[in-house]
Amino acid sequence: MEATEPVPVGSHRLYTTNFWLAYAANLLLVSANSLTFRFAEFVSLLGGAERTSGQIVSAGLIAAVCIRLWLGQAMDRYGTRKVWLSSGIFFLLGSGGLLLTDSLTWTIWVARISYAVGLAGMFSSSIVHIQNQVPPHRRTEAIASLGSSGFLGTILGTQLGDVVFRWLADPTRFTVLFAGTTLLGLLHGIVVLRLTAGDRHERPTETPGAFALLRRYWPGMIVLVAVAMGTTFSVTTVFLTRYATSLGIRGIGTFFLGYSLSAFLFRLLTRRWGETVGRHQMVLIGLASLTVGSLLFLGVTSEWRFLMPALVCGLGHALLFPAVVSLGAGRFPSRYRGSGTTLVLGFIEIGTIVSAPLLGAIIDHFDQRGYAQMFYTSATVCAVVGVLYLATSARRKDMDYEHNSPALPDIMTPSDAGSDPILSDTQG
């Protein structure tokens, strides 16, 4: 792995006009996606079971992971702008397809797959774009700061979803939700056109495939952490709405309000932890938070009781996402940053792919005790991965943390990085 990389022009200033445009684009995208958190309710309306919801979501994510095998290479070859805008087209086709769906036929599967593929490309492009604007030692902070917009988007999307559910009846409520997703996705594309108008891309002389890059720059144990994150996302974004319905609770807006406010606050407070506390500690605290948060769902009996697991899970997400992306993508040299980022995000999706149908089957099998078993499963996954990470990767030095100082150079020297691509994290 290359030990040095050039600092992008203007990278000494993180919070520029381009950053805030990227912030607005991410806010719109997450708001759009949050409107689809009622998807399991939509499948139920059409006559599907929990297992069916999980299978459809998994099908979309399988397609997204498959496209990631090409997506990173496409970014390396053609640049972020072209991939970002192309992904937006798939997103709009998918959300528009869901808007027109009225039965459990092949159309809902195709629409969800197109939606998931577009969403994967748009999120990946956003994160790759922001990483390319900053020096290596501020990459974790950049990811964390940009990600805070996602928590605001989650609040906006879920609160709007609850309002729609409160005032409209089936099937009109889903028509409004998916129409909102489509509109926000269109606005996102307009902002991206402005944001990337001046982008210039220099294609690397060599653009290896995903498997070749993974063999050369394997991210290590952070892969399991990403899979654990994907498992918890299955709980909150797929099945939580059904859990609330089973308890007679009107909506999930209270959970996502507390979750997003917690994550937003902790993200701001800990955005420099990659340089001060260390990313390994961020991973361990994040996994512990998700473990405890999963168990706290068992005590929910009314809507306001969602606040406790929301606050704890919000802390976990705030710490884990920037650390996982920074550590994982940091294994790859800068010329393959697009591939590295998309592959790491793909492992989060693999966690959801594997867990969504499994958790759905658990809920169906155990009937009344199904949701409790789902939360136990999620907590166990996070706890086991945390112990494994503590015994392996956490025992090694986090180079961003070790080399942090007021005089930290913008360009790492070979002596800073070391020669082992598995043990060296300086690229993150």
N, C-alpha and C positions, 0 to 999 in steps of 0.2 A: 504494500500500500504506500502511496506517496506520503512523505512526511511533511511536505510543504505545500502551500496553496496560496495563490495571490489573494489579497484583500480586495473585494469589489470596490469600484469607484463610489465614493460617498458613503462608505460603510461605517465611518466614524460617527455618523448621525443616524441613529436608529429610528427615531420618531419623526419621520419626514412626511410630506404630502402623500408619497407613494404608500407609506406604511398605513396611513389612515384610510386611503382608498382600499387597500387590501383588507383593512379592518371592517370597513363597510361591506365589502363583498362577502366576507366570511359571516358577518352578522345576518345578511340576507339569506345566505345558503343554509345556515343552521336553523333559522326561523322557518324556512320552507320545509326542511327535513323534519322539524319538530311537529309540524302539522300532520305528519304521517304516523306519529306514535300511536294513533288509534287504529292502525292497520288490522290488528287482531280483532278488534270490534267489527271492522268492515267484513272480514272473512266470516266471522260468526253470523253477521246479518245475512250473508249469502248462503248460510247453511253449513259452513265448515267448522271443524273441531279445533282444539288448541294444537293438536299435532299437525293439522293442515296449515295453520298459520306459520308454525315453525318450519315446515317443509318449503313453503313458498318463499319465506325470508331467506332460508338457507340456499335455495336455488339462485336467488339474486346475488347472494354473497359469493357463491361458488363461481358464478360468471364474473363477478368483480375481481376475485382473486386470480382467475385465469387471465383476465385482461391485464392484470398487473404484471404478469410475466412478459408482456409486450409493452406495457405503458411506460415503464421506466426507460426502456431502450428507446422508445419513441421520443421521450423528452430529451434524452441525450442526443438523438439524431436531429430532431426537428425543432426543439425548443419548447419551453413551457407554454407560450402563448397559443400555438396551434393545437396542442393537446388539450389545454384548458377550454378553449372555445368549442372544439369538437366534442368534448365530454359534456359540455352544456347542452348540446343538441340531443344527445342520448337522454339526458336528464329530463328535458322538456317532452320528448317523445314518451318517456315512461310515465311521468306525472299526468300527461294528457291522456295516455292510455288508461290509467286508473280512473280518471275522471269519466271515461266513457264505459267503464266496465259495470255490468249489472248481473253477472252470474259467475259461478266458479268453473269457468272454461279455460282453455289454453290462453285466452287473451290476458287474464290477470297474471299468469306466470310470465308471459312475454313482457308485459308492462312493468312488472316488478324487477325483472332482470335488466331491462333497459334503464330503469331508474337507478338501480344499484350500480351499474357500470358507469353511468354518468356521474353519480355522486362520488364514486371512488376516484375518478379522474379529476374532478373539480377540487376535492379536498387535497389530493396529492399535489396538484399544481400549485395550490395556494401555499402549502407548506414549503415546497421546493423554492418557489419564488421568494418567500421571505428569508429563507436561509441564504440565498445567493446575494442578499443585500447587506450582510453583516460579516464582521470578522469571526473567526472560529470560536473565540472565547466568549462571544455574546450570542451564539446560536441558540442555546437553551433559553436565554432570556427572550429572544425574538419569538421563538415558538410559543413560549408561555404568554407573552403579551398579546400576540395575535389571537391565541386561543381564548383569551378572556372574552373576546367578542362572541364566541360560541355560547358562552353561558348566558349572555344577554339575549342572544337569539333563541336559546332554549326557553327562557322565561317568556319571551314574546310569543313564540309559537305555541307552547302548551297552554298559556293563559287564553290565547285566542281560540285554541281548540276547545277548551272548557266552556267558553262563552257560546261557541257554535253549538255544542252539545246541549247546553242548558236551554237555549232558545229555539232550536230547530229540531224537527223530528226526522226519523229515517224515511227515505234515503237522502233527503235534501241536505242533511248535515254533512254527509260525506262528499256530496257534490261541491259544497262550499269549501270544505277542507282541501280537496284535491285541486280545485280551481285556485285557491290561495297559494298552494305549493307551486303551481305552474306560473302564476304571476310573479311571485318572488324569485323564482328561478330565472325568469326573463329579465327582471331588474338586475339580478346578479350578473348576467351576461353583459348587460350594458356597461356596468361598472368595470368589468374585466377588460372590455374593449378599450376603455379610457386608461386603465391602469397599465396595460401592457403595450400601449401604442408605440412606445419608444424602445421596446425590447430588441436587443440584438443577440443572436445566438451563433456561437462558433462550434461547429460539429467536431467531436473528437475524431482522431484518425482511426480509432478502433472502438466499436460499440458492441461488446460481448452480450450474449443472451443472459437472461435472469439466472439460470442454473449455473452458468460459468462464473458469474459474479458472486453468487452465494457460496460456491465452493472456495473461491479465492478470498472472500471477505466475510466469512460466516459471522453473524452478529453475536453468537454465543448464547448464554442463558437468558439474555434479554428477550429472546424469542418466546420462552415460556411465560414471561411476564406479560408480553403482548397478548398471548392466548388467554391468560387469566382475565385480562381486561375485557377481551371480547366476550367472555362468559358473563361477566357482570352487565355488559351492555345488553345481552339477551334478556336479562331479568328486567332492566329498567325501560328499555325501548320497545320490547315485544310483549311481555307478559304482565307488566305492572298494571296496565289498564284493566286487564281481565281480573287480576287479584283485587283491585279496588271494587270492581263490579260485584265480585263474589261476596264482598263485605258490605255491600249496600252503600258504598261511598260514591258520591256523584262524579268525582273527577280526580285527575292526577296532577292538576295544576299546582296544588299546594306542595306536593313533593318536588316538582321541578323548579318551583319558585325558590324553596329552601335550598335545594341542591345547587342551583345555578348561582344564587347569591353567595352561598358558602364557597363554591369553587372559584367564583370571581374574586372574592375577598382574599382567599388564600393564595390564588394565583398572583395577585398583585403583591402580597406580602412576601411571597417566596420566589419571585421571579429571578432573583440573583442567587438562589441557593445552589445552582449548578456550579458557581464559582466559590461559594463560601462554605456551605455545609457539605456539598458533594452529591453527585447524582445517585450513587449507590444508596446513600441514606434516604434520598427522596423515594427511591424504589421501595425500600423496606417499609418506610412509614406509610407510603401509599397502599401497599398490599395489606398491611395491618389494618388500615382504615376500611378498606373494602371488605375485609373479613368480618370486622365488627359491624359494619353497616349492613351487610347481608343478614346477620343474625337479628339486628334491631327491627327488621321488617316483621318479625314474628310477633312483636308487641303492638302492632298497629290494629286499632279497633275503631278509629274514627279518622276523619281527614286530617285534622291537625296533628295527629300522632305520626304522620308521615315526615314531620319536620326533623325528628331525631335521626332516623337513618339518612335523611336527605343531607343534613349537615356533615355527617361523618363520611358518607360516600362522596360528597362534594370535595372534601379535603383529599380523599384518595385520588380522584380524577385530576384535581389541580396539580398534584405532585407527579403523578405517573406519566401523563401524556407527554409533557416536554422532556422528561428524563428518558423515557423509552425511545422516543423519536431521535433525540440527540445522541444517545448512546448507540442505538442501532444503526442509524444512517451515518454516524460518525466513523464507522468501520470502513466506509467506502471513500475513496479519494474524491475530490471536488468534481472532477469531470464526469463521475458516475453518481453524483448526488441525487439526481432524479430517480435513478434505478434503486439506490439504497433506500430512499425515503418511501417509495411506493411499495417496496418489498416488506419493509418493517410494518407499514400500515396494513399490508396484506395479512400479516400474522395475527393482527388484532381481529381482522375479519374472519380468519380461519377459526379463531376462538368462538366467534358467534355462529359460524357455519356448523361447527361440531355441536355446540351447546344448545342452539335453538330447538332442533328437533328432539334432542335428548331431554331437555327440560320440559318440552311440550308433552312428550311421552310419559315423563314422570308425573306431571300434573294429571293427565288422563288416567294413568294406572292407579294412583293412590286416591283419586276422587277428592273427598273432603280434606284429606291430609296432603294433597298433592303440592299445594303452594308452599307449605312448610318444608317439604322434602326438597323443593326447588331451592329455597333459601339456604338450607343446610348444604346442598351440593355446591352452590356458588361460594359459600364461606370456606368449605373444605378445599376447593381448588385454589383459592387465593392463599390460604394458610400453607398448604403444601408447597406451592411455588415459592412463597416467601422463605420458608425454611431452606429449600434447595438453593435459592439465590444467596442467602446468608452464608451457606456453607461453601459456595463456589465463587461467583463473580464479586460479591461484596468484600471478599478478602483481598482483592487486588486493588491497586491504586487507581483512583479516578483522576486522570491527568488534568482535566479542567480545574479540579479542586487543588491538586498539588502545585500547579504552576500559576495559580492566581496570585497576582501582586500588583501594586499600583503601576509598576513599570513593565507589565506584561506586554511583549511585543505583539504586533498585529499579525506577523508572519512567523509561524512556528519553525524552529530550526530542526534539522535531523536529530540532534541530540535530545530535543524535547520529546520527540515522538517515540523513539525506540524503533525496533525493527520488526517486532512481531505483530502482525495485523490482528491477532486475536486478543493480545494483552494490551494493546495501545488504544486509547480512547481520545487522543488529542483532536482528531478530526471533528468530534462532536462538540 
